[in-house]
Amino acid sequence: MSGPAVDPTGRGGAGRVPLPEEIVRWRKEGRDDLFRRWEERLADTSVSRRLVEAVRPVLRQWVEAKHREPTYFLTQLLTGHGCFGRYLCEVVGIESDPGCRHCATGAVDTAEHTLAVCTAWDAQRATLTGAIGRDLSLPAVVRSMAGSEQSWAAVASFAREVMAAKREALRERERASETLPPRRAPARGRRRTRYAAALQPT
């Protein structure tokens, strides 16, 4: 009994078994097409532009990294959408100003400030730079994370410790506050409610 016909031309045909080299080529073409479409989406997005620009040069390496395990706090640190003064003030609307409440510099509290500047996290930062180097710009951090399981773990550890402390500080301020912040537009009100729910103890 003969098996299904094999088409040596690779041009296709119903009921045929594809050649091994065809399968390899199709997989490569499909993966290349997937990355092309991802590149197009990254170019069009308006969300977390700083992260998009940092990931784009190492996109394939980032996606294919076996050690890649995004966590809640790591995602906050990389995107800037979390317990940062600027985000809580300008986007969520639960802080009155964007200044950092953890150091005396008077700087705007952003993910970049938290990662590379804020003196409140000097001890955690020393551990981090010992693992990934002194360049804490987002492109350098992402490049290091994409290429090394140790680097990924070091950044995730920094994010877990620092962002948990920042979240607890926010909860303390909310507990100490006697009045709620002024109600804003409905969209922001809904966002504030969702964000408050996310901060509930787990």
Secondary structure, DSSP 4 states (H G I P E B T S, - for coil): -----B-TT-S--TTPBPPHHHHHHHHHHHHHHHHHHHHHHHHH--SSHHHHHHHGGGHHHHHH-TT----HHHHHHHHS-SS-HHIIIIII--SS--B-SSSSS--B--HHHHHHT-GGGHHHHHHHHHHH-S--SHHHHHHHHHH-HHHHHHHHHHHHHHHHHHHHHHHHHHHH-SSPPPP--HHHHHHHHHHHHHTS--
